[in-house]
Amino acid sequence: MRKRGFMLLLSIILVVATASAQCSICTKTAGQLGEKPARGLNTGIIYLMLAPFTIVGYIGFRWWRAEKLNNSGVE
């Protein structure tokens, strides 16, 4: 189970790392800055996005696990 969870986490990180996370305004601004600053802006957006997603994912996982344990005891 741990290996499966680790592989899922690793694949999510790889997908997020290659994602393009710019809205239309950020894309326009990044286009004016140049290639290297645009990549930095995109990386910063993804970095700031990871914290809320990680927190919500953790809470959701704990909730799911608690429900699974509660439902397995009641049959």
N, C-alpha and C positions, 0 to 999 in steps of 0.2 A: 504494500500500500504506500509506503514512504517513497519508494522508487517511482511509482506512478505519479504521485503528487509532485515530486521534484521535476519529473519530465514535463508535466503540465505547466508548472511555474516557469521552467526554462523556455518552453515554447512560447508562452505568453510574453515573456521578456523580449525574446527575439522578434516577435511580431511587432510589439510596441516600438522597439528600437529602430525598426525599418519603416515605421509608419510616417506619413506626412500629416502633421498635426497643425496646419495653419489655416486660420479662417481667411476670408477674403481680404480683410484689412491687413493682417499679418503678412500675407503673401505679397501684397502691393508694397508694403514697407520693406520686406526682405528683398524684393526685386530691385529696389533702389539702393540697397546697401551693398550688394554684391554676393558672390557665391559663398565665400567662407563665413561671413557674418550671418547669412541666411541659414546655413547649416547649424550655426550656434544658436540662433533664435529657435529653430525647430527642435533642437535637443533640449533647450530650456523649457519649452512648452511641454514636451513629453515628460521631462523630469518633474515639473510641477503637477502634471496630471497623475503621476504614479501614486503619490501619497493618499489622496482621497479614494482612489480605486482600491488601493491596498487595504485601507481601513474598512471600507464598505465590504470588501471581499472577506476579510477576517471576521467581521461581525456576522455576515451571512453564513459563513462556514460554521461558526460556533452555534448559530441558531439552528441550522440544518442538523448538526450533530446532536444537539440537545433534543430536538424533535424526534430524531431517529432512535435515540436511546429511550425516550419516553414511550414511543409507539411500540418498540420491541418488547417492553415489559408488560404491556397491556394487550392481552390476546383473548 
